[in-house]
Amino acid sequence: MPNVYEQVKQALQDVVAPEIKELRVEIRRMDEKIDSLDKRLSEKIDSLDQRLNEKIDSLDQRLNEKIDSLDQRLNEKIDFALEFRERLVTLETRVSSLSR
C-alpha cells in the first residue's frame, strides 16, 4: 500500500501538473497577444507622431511666411514714415526761411 506522501505526490502530478502546463500555454498566448497589441499600438503612435510633426511643420512654415510678410509690410511703413518725416523737415525749413 502506497504511503500518504506517494499518494499526495501522485495526486499533484495527476491534477496539478496538467493545470500548470495549461496555464503556461495560456500565459504564452497572452504574451503573444500583448506583444501584438504593443506592436500595433506603437505603429499607431508612430503614425500619429509623424502626422502631428507634419502639421506642426506646416503651421510653422505658414507662421514664418506670415511673420515675414508682416515684417516686410512694417519695413515699408517705416520707410514711408521716414521719407514723410524728411519731406516734412524740408517743408518746415522752407517755411521757416520764408518767414524771416
GUSE-430163 format. One record per atom (N, C-alpha, C, CB): residue in one letter; x negated, y, z negated; residue number from 1; atom name. Coordinates in steps of 0.1 Angstrom, whole numbers. Glycine has a CB too. Layout:
N
[A,[X,Y,Z],NUM,CA]
...
This chain:
100
[M,[-8,-12,0],1,N]
[M,[0,0,0],1,CA]
[M,[-9,12,0],1,C]
[M,[10,0,-12],1,CB]
[P,[-6,22,10],2,N]
[P,[-15,34,11],2,CA]
[P,[-12,43,-1],2,C]
[P,[-12,41,24],2,CB]
[N,[-23,49,-6],3,N]
[N,[-22,58,-17],3,CA]
[N,[-15,71,-13],3,C]
[N,[-36,60,-23],3,CB]
[V,[-12,79,-23],4,N]
[V,[-5,92,-21],4,CA]
[V,[-13,101,-12],4,C]
[V,[-2,99,-34],4,CB]
[Y,[-26,102,-14],5,N]
[Y,[-34,110,-6],5,CA]
[Y,[-33,107,9],5,C]
[Y,[-49,109,-10],5,CB]
[E,[-34,94,12],6,N]
[E,[-33,89,26],6,CA]
[E,[-20,92,31],6,C]
[E,[-36,74,27],6,CB]
[Q,[-9,91,23],7,N]
[Q,[4,94,28],7,CA]
[Q,[6,109,31],7,C]
[Q,[15,90,17],7,CB]
[V,[1,117,23],8,N]
[V,[2,132,25],8,CA]
[V,[-7,136,37],8,C]
[V,[-3,140,12],8,CB]
[K,[-18,130,38],9,N]
[K,[-27,133,49],9,CA]
[K,[-21,129,62],9,C]
[K,[-41,125,48],9,CB]
[Q,[-14,117,62],10,N]
[Q,[-8,112,75],10,CA]
[Q,[4,121,78],10,C]
[Q,[-3,97,73],10,CB]
[A,[12,125,68],11,N]
[A,[23,134,70],11,CA]
[A,[19,147,76],11,C]
[A,[31,136,57],11,CB]
[L,[8,153,71],12,N]
[L,[3,165,76],12,CA]
[L,[-2,163,90],12,C]
[L,[-9,170,68],12,CB]
[Q,[-8,153,93],13,N]
[Q,[-13,150,107],13,CA]
[Q,[-1,148,116],13,C]
[Q,[-22,138,108],13,CB]
[D,[10,142,111],14,N]
[D,[21,139,120],14,CA]
[D,[30,151,122],14,C]
[D,[29,127,114],14,CB]
[V,[32,159,112],15,N]
[V,[41,170,112],15,CA]
[V,[34,184,114],15,C]
[V,[49,171,99],15,CB]
[V,[25,187,107],16,N]
[V,[19,200,107],16,CA]
[V,[9,202,119],16,C]
[V,[11,202,94],16,CB]
[A,[1,192,122],17,N]
[A,[-9,193,133],17,CA]
[A,[-2,197,146],17,C]
[A,[-17,181,134],17,CB]
[P,[9,190,150],18,N]
[P,[16,193,163],18,CA]
[P,[21,208,162],18,C]
[P,[27,183,166],18,CB]
[E,[26,212,151],19,N]
[E,[32,225,149],19,CA]
[E,[21,236,151],19,C]
[E,[39,227,135],19,CB]
[I,[9,233,145],20,N]
[I,[-2,242,147],20,CA]
[I,[-6,243,161],20,C]
[I,[-14,237,138],20,CB]
[K,[-7,231,168],21,N]
[K,[-10,232,182],21,CA]
[K,[0,240,190],21,C]
[K,[-11,217,188],21,CB]
[E,[13,238,187],22,N]
[E,[23,246,194],22,CA]
[E,[21,261,191],22,C]
[E,[37,241,190],22,CB]
[L,[18,264,179],23,N]
[L,[16,278,175],23,CA]
[L,[4,284,183],23,C]
[L,[14,280,160],23,CB]
[R,[-7,276,184],24,N]
[R,[-18,281,192],24,CA]
[R,[-15,284,206],24,C]
[R,[-30,270,191],24,CB]
[V,[-7,275,212],25,N]
[V,[-3,277,226],25,CA]
[V,[6,290,227],25,C]
[V,[5,265,231],25,CB]
[E,[15,291,218],26,N]
[E,[23,303,218],26,CA]
[E,[15,316,216],26,C]
[E,[34,302,207],26,CB]
[I,[5,315,207],27,N]
[I,[-4,327,204],27,CA]
[I,[-11,330,217],27,C]
[I,[-14,324,193],27,CB]
[R,[-16,320,224],28,N]
[R,[-23,323,237],28,CA]
[R,[-14,329,247],28,C]
[R,[-28,309,243],28,CB]
[R,[-1,324,248],29,N]
[R,[8,331,257],29,CA]
[R,[11,345,253],29,C]
[R,[21,323,257],29,CB]
[M,[12,348,240],30,N]
[M,[15,361,236],30,CA]
[M,[2,370,239],30,C]
[M,[18,361,221],30,CB]
[D,[-9,365,237],31,N]
[D,[-22,372,240],31,CA]
[D,[-22,376,255],31,C]
[D,[-34,364,237],31,CB]
[E,[-18,366,264],32,N]
[E,[-18,369,278],32,CA]
[E,[-8,380,281],32,C]
[E,[-15,356,286],32,CB]
[K,[4,379,275],33,N]
[K,[14,389,277],33,CA]
[K,[9,403,273],33,C]
[K,[28,385,270],33,CB]
[I,[3,403,261],34,N]
[I,[-2,416,256],34,CA]
[I,[-13,421,265],34,C]
[I,[-8,414,242],34,CB]
[D,[-22,413,270],35,N]
[D,[-32,417,280],35,CA]
[D,[-26,423,292],35,C]
[D,[-42,406,283],35,CB]
[S,[-15,416,297],36,N]
[S,[-9,420,309],36,CA]
[S,[-2,434,307],36,C]
[S,[2,410,314],36,CB]
[L,[5,435,296],37,N]
[L,[12,448,293],37,CA]
[L,[1,459,291],37,C]
[L,[20,446,281],37,CB]
[D,[-10,456,285],38,N]
[D,[-20,465,283],38,CA]
[D,[-26,470,296],38,C]
[D,[-32,460,274],38,CB]
[K,[-28,461,305],39,N]
[K,[-33,464,318],39,CA]
[K,[-23,473,326],39,C]
[K,[-36,452,327],39,CB]
[R,[-10,470,326],40,N]
[R,[0,478,332],40,CA]
[R,[1,492,326],40,C]
[R,[13,471,332],40,CB]
[L,[0,492,313],41,N]
[L,[1,505,306],41,CA]
[L,[-11,514,309],41,C]
[L,[2,503,291],41,CB]
[S,[-23,508,310],42,N]
[S,[-35,515,313],42,CA]
[S,[-34,520,327],42,C]
[S,[-47,506,312],42,CB]
[E,[-29,512,337],43,N]
[E,[-27,517,350],43,CA]
[E,[-17,529,351],43,C]
[E,[-22,505,359],43,CB]
[K,[-6,528,344],44,N]
[K,[3,539,344],44,CA]
[K,[-2,551,338],44,C]
[K,[16,534,337],44,CB]
[I,[-10,550,327],45,N]
[I,[-16,561,321],45,CA]
[I,[-26,568,330],45,C]
[I,[-23,557,307],45,CB]
[D,[-34,559,337],46,N]
[D,[-44,565,346],46,CA]
[D,[-37,572,358],46,C]
[D,[-53,553,352],46,CB]
[S,[-26,566,362],47,N]
[S,[-19,573,373],47,CA]
[S,[-13,586,369],47,C]
[S,[-7,564,378],47,CB]
[L,[-7,586,357],48,N]
[L,[-2,599,351],48,CA]
[L,[-13,609,349],48,C]
[L,[5,596,338],48,CB]
[D,[-24,604,344],49,N]
[D,[-36,613,342],49,CA]
[D,[-40,620,355],49,C]
[D,[-47,606,335],49,CB]
[Q,[-41,611,365],50,N]
[Q,[-45,616,378],50,CA]
[Q,[-35,627,384],50,C]
[Q,[-46,605,389],50,CB]
[R,[-22,624,382],51,N]
[R,[-12,633,387],51,CA]
[R,[-12,646,379],51,C]
[R,[2,627,386],51,CB]
[L,[-14,645,366],52,N]
[L,[-15,657,358],52,CA]
[L,[-27,666,362],52,C]
[L,[-15,654,343],52,CB]
[N,[-39,659,364],53,N]
[N,[-51,666,368],53,CA]
[N,[-49,673,382],53,C]
[N,[-62,657,369],53,CB]
[E,[-42,666,391],54,N]
[E,[-39,673,404],54,CA]
[E,[-30,685,402],54,C]
[E,[-32,663,413],54,CB]
[K,[-20,684,394],55,N]
[K,[-11,695,391],55,CA]
[K,[-18,707,385],55,C]
[K,[1,691,382],55,CB]
[I,[-27,703,375],56,N]
[I,[-34,714,368],56,CA]
[I,[-44,721,378],56,C]
[I,[-42,708,356],56,CB]
[D,[-50,713,386],57,N]
[D,[-60,718,396],57,CA]
[D,[-52,727,406],57,C]
[D,[-67,707,404],57,CB]
[S,[-40,723,410],58,N]
[S,[-32,731,419],58,CA]
[S,[-28,744,413],58,C]
[S,[-20,723,424],58,CB]
[L,[-23,743,400],59,N]
[L,[-19,755,393],59,CA]
[L,[-31,765,391],59,C]
[L,[-13,752,380],59,CB]
[D,[-43,759,387],60,N]
[D,[-55,767,385],60,CA]
[D,[-59,774,398],60,C]
[D,[-66,758,381],60,CB]
[Q,[-58,767,409],61,N]
[Q,[-61,774,422],61,CA]
[Q,[-51,785,425],61,C]
[Q,[-61,763,433],61,CB]
[R,[-38,782,423],62,N]
[R,[-28,793,426],62,CA]
[R,[-30,805,417],62,C]
[R,[-14,787,424],62,CB]
[L,[-33,802,404],63,N]
[L,[-36,813,394],63,CA]
[L,[-48,821,398],63,C]
[L,[-37,807,380],63,CB]
[N,[-59,814,402],64,N]
[N,[-70,821,407],64,CA]
[N,[-68,830,419],64,C]
[N,[-82,811,410],64,CB]
[E,[-60,825,428],65,N]
[E,[-56,833,440],65,CA]
[E,[-48,845,436],65,C]
[E,[-48,824,450],65,CB]
[K,[-39,843,427],66,N]
[K,[-31,855,423],66,CA]
[K,[-39,865,415],66,C]
[K,[-19,850,413],66,CB]
[I,[-48,860,407],67,N]
[I,[-57,869,400],67,CA]
[I,[-66,877,410],67,C]
[I,[-66,861,389],67,CB]
[D,[-72,870,419],68,N]
[D,[-80,876,430],68,CA]
[D,[-72,887,437],68,C]
[D,[-85,866,440],68,CB]
[S,[-59,883,441],69,N]
[S,[-51,893,448],69,CA]
[S,[-48,905,439],69,C]
[S,[-37,886,452],69,CB]
[L,[-45,903,426],70,N]
[L,[-43,914,417],70,CA]
[L,[-55,923,415],70,C]
[L,[-38,909,404],70,CB]
[D,[-66,916,415],71,N]
[D,[-79,923,413],71,CA]
[D,[-82,932,425],71,C]
[D,[-91,913,411],71,CB]
[Q,[-79,926,437],72,N]
[Q,[-81,934,449],72,CA]
[Q,[-72,946,450],72,C]
[Q,[-79,925,462],72,CB]
[R,[-59,944,446],73,N]
[R,[-49,955,446],73,CA]
[R,[-53,965,436],73,C]
[R,[-35,950,443],73,CB]
[L,[-58,961,424],74,N]
[L,[-62,971,414],74,CA]
[L,[-74,979,419],74,C]
[L,[-65,963,401],74,CB]
[N,[-83,972,425],75,N]
[N,[-95,979,430],75,CA]
[N,[-91,990,441],75,C]
[N,[-105,969,436],75,CB]
[E,[-81,986,449],76,N]
[E,[-76,995,459],76,CA]
[E,[-70,1007,453],76,C]
[E,[-66,988,469],76,CB]
[K,[-62,1005,442],77,N]
[K,[-56,1016,435],77,CA]
[K,[-66,1025,428],77,C]
[K,[-46,1010,424],77,CB]
[I,[-76,1018,422],78,N]
[I,[-87,1026,416],78,CA]
[I,[-94,1035,426],78,C]
[I,[-97,1017,409],78,CB]
[D,[-97,1029,438],79,N]
[D,[-104,1036,448],79,CA]
[D,[-95,1048,453],79,C]
[D,[-107,1027,461],79,CB]
[F,[-82,1045,454],80,N]
[F,[-73,1056,458],80,CA]
[F,[-73,1067,447],80,C]
[F,[-59,1051,460],80,CB]
[A,[-73,1063,435],81,N]
[A,[-72,1073,424],81,CA]
[A,[-85,1081,423],81,C]
[A,[-70,1066,410],81,CB]
[L,[-97,1075,426],82,N]
[L,[-109,1082,426],82,CA]
[L,[-110,1092,438],82,C]
[L,[-121,1072,426],82,CB]
[E,[-105,1087,449],83,N]
[E,[-105,1096,461],83,CA]
[E,[-96,1108,458],83,C]
[E,[-101,1088,473],83,CB]
[F,[-84,1105,453],84,N]
[F,[-75,1116,450],84,CA]
[F,[-81,1126,440],84,C]
[F,[-62,1110,444],84,CB]
[R,[-88,1121,430],85,N]
[R,[-94,1129,420],85,CA]
[R,[-105,1138,426],85,C]
[R,[-101,1121,409],85,CB]
[E,[-113,1132,435],86,N]
[E,[-123,1140,442],86,CA]
[E,[-116,1151,451],86,C]
[E,[-131,1131,451],86,CB]
[R,[-105,1148,457],87,N]
[R,[-98,1158,465],87,CA]
[R,[-93,1169,456],87,C]
[R,[-87,1152,474],87,CB]
[L,[-87,1165,445],88,N]
[L,[-82,1175,436],88,CA]
[L,[-92,1184,430],88,C]
[L,[-75,1167,424],88,CB]
[V,[-104,1179,427],89,N]
[V,[-115,1187,422],89,CA]
[V,[-119,1197,433],89,C]
[V,[-127,1178,418],89,CB]
[T,[-120,1192,446],90,N]
[T,[-123,1201,457],90,CA]
[T,[-113,1212,458],90,C]
[T,[-124,1192,470],90,CB]
[L,[-100,1209,457],91,N]
[L,[-90,1219,458],91,CA]
[L,[-91,1229,447],91,C]
[L,[-76,1212,459],91,CB]
[E,[-93,1223,435],92,N]
[E,[-94,1232,423],92,CA]
[E,[-106,1242,425],92,C]
[E,[-96,1224,410],92,CB]
[T,[-117,1237,430],93,N]
[T,[-129,1245,433],93,CA]
[T,[-125,1256,443],93,C]
[T,[-141,1237,438],93,CB]
[R,[-119,1253,454],94,N]
[R,[-115,1262,464],94,CA]
[R,[-106,1273,458],94,C]
[R,[-108,1255,476],94,CB]
[V,[-95,1268,450],95,N]
[V,[-86,1278,445],95,CA]
[V,[-93,1287,435],95,C]
[V,[-74,1270,437],95,CB]
[S,[-102,1281,427],96,N]
[S,[-110,1289,418],96,CA]
[S,[-118,1300,425],96,C]
[S,[-118,1280,409],96,CB]
[S,[-125,1296,436],97,N]
[S,[-133,1305,443],97,CA]
[S,[-125,1316,450],97,C]
[S,[-142,1298,453],97,CB]
[L,[-112,1313,453],98,N]
[L,[-104,1323,459],98,CA]
[L,[-99,1333,449],98,C]
[L,[-92,1316,466],98,CB]
[S,[-97,1329,437],99,N]
[S,[-92,1337,426],99,CA]
[S,[-102,1347,422],99,C]
[S,[-88,1329,414],99,CB]
[R,[-114,1346,424],100,N]
[R,[-125,1355,420],100,CA]
[R,[-126,1367,429],100,C]
[R,[-138,1349,419],100,CB]
